[in-house]
């Protein structure tokens, strides 16, 4: 991986952490105990947790595939039954949940940037799988089960 990509990723994450942290701890006065009962927080927390679980499960499946030195293989099980990139779907849902739970512009910006980064990557991964594996499941979509 090129060092410049690593550098940009590092800078992006530092800025994202700073902006979200600064907003929550300095500019947001709405986060009182009553915020924990707000439908936006509850929905956002649920979406965050679902995304986190999806992401962890998909990453575990990919990690298990790498334990052998057989080269590339088609992931299966879990959401891999329906989509090529459940890890990306989980990541997008996680940060969409964060945006809802915080109801903040920095949270929304991170969710949008995450989707802008991962949606094209999901399409690329899906195309690569179809090109390199003639037996790739024909009904499997790129990112959204049954849709895309």
N, C-alpha and C positions, 0 to 999 in steps of 0.2 A: 504494500500500500504506500503510495507517495506521501512523503512527510508533509507536504502542503495540505493534503486532505486531513491528515491527523491534526495539523495546526488549526485549520478552519473549524473542525469539529470541536476542538478544545475551546477556541474563542467563542463559538456559538453557545456552547454549554455554560461557559462562565457568564456571558451576557444574559442568557436566559435565566440562570439561577439568580443573578443579581437583580434583574428587573422584576421577577416574580417575588423574590424575598423583600426587595425594597418596597414594592407595592403593598404586600401583606403587612409588613411590620412598620411602615412609615405613613403610607397614604390612605390605607383603608381603615375607616372608622366604623364600618358596618359589621365587622366581625365581633359581635358580642355573643354571649352564650345563646341568645335567641336564634342566631344564624344557624346553629346546629339543627334546628327544627324547620328551617326554611326548605321548601320543596326543591329549590335550585341546589342547595347543598346536598340534600338526601339523594336526589337523582344523580348529581355529579359523583357523589361517593360510590353509588351503586355501579355507575358506568366505569369509574376508575377501577374498582375491584374486579369487575368482569373482564375488563381489558387486561389487567395485571395477570389474572388467572389464565386467560387465553395466551398471552405472551409467554409466560413461564412454561406452560405445557408445550407450546410449539417449539420453544427453544430447547426444551428437554428432548423432544423428539429428534431435532437436528443434531444435538450433542450426541445422542445415542447412535446416530448413523455414522458419526465420525470415529467411533471407538474401534472400528475395523478399518483396514487399509484397502478396501475394495473399490475405491474411487467413488464417483458420484452415484447415488441411488435415489429413487423416488421416495420421498417421505410418505408415510401412511399413518392412519389412525387419527383420532381427535378430529379437529377441523380440517386436517389434511385430506379427509375424505371428500370434502367439497370445494376447498380452495387451495391455491398454490402457496399462499403467503399468510397463514394465520398469525404468524409472529408480527407481521406488519399491521394486520387488522387489530391485534391486541394493543400494540403500541399507540396506534391512532385513537382507539377507544380510551386508553389510559389518559392521554392528554386532553381528549375531549371531555372526559370526566373531570379532570383538573380544572379546565376552563369553566365548566358548569358549577363546580363546587366553590370556586373562588369568585365567579361572576366578575372577572376582571379582564381588562384589555391585554395585559401581559400574558394571562392564561390563554386567552383566545389567540393571541399572536403565536404562542408556542404550538397550540393545536393546529393552526393553519399551516405553519412552517413544517410541522411533522408530517401532515397529510401531503403537502406539496413535495416533500422529499420522498415519502414512502409509496405514494400511489404510482408514480412513474416507475419506481424500482420494482413494485409488484408486477406491473405489466411486463417489464423487461425479464424478470425471473420466470414468469409464466410462459412467455415466448421462448425463452431459452430451454425450459423443460420440454416444451412441445417439439422443438427443433432437435434436441439431442436424445429424446426417448420416444421411439415410435409407438411404444405401448403405454404412453402417458394417458391417464384416464380422460377420455374425451369430454365428459360432462363437468370436469373440474374447472372452476372459474379462477380468476386471478386473485381477487380480494374479497368479494362479497358473495356468499353462498347463493347460487341460483340466479345471480344478477350480472356480475362483472368479474 
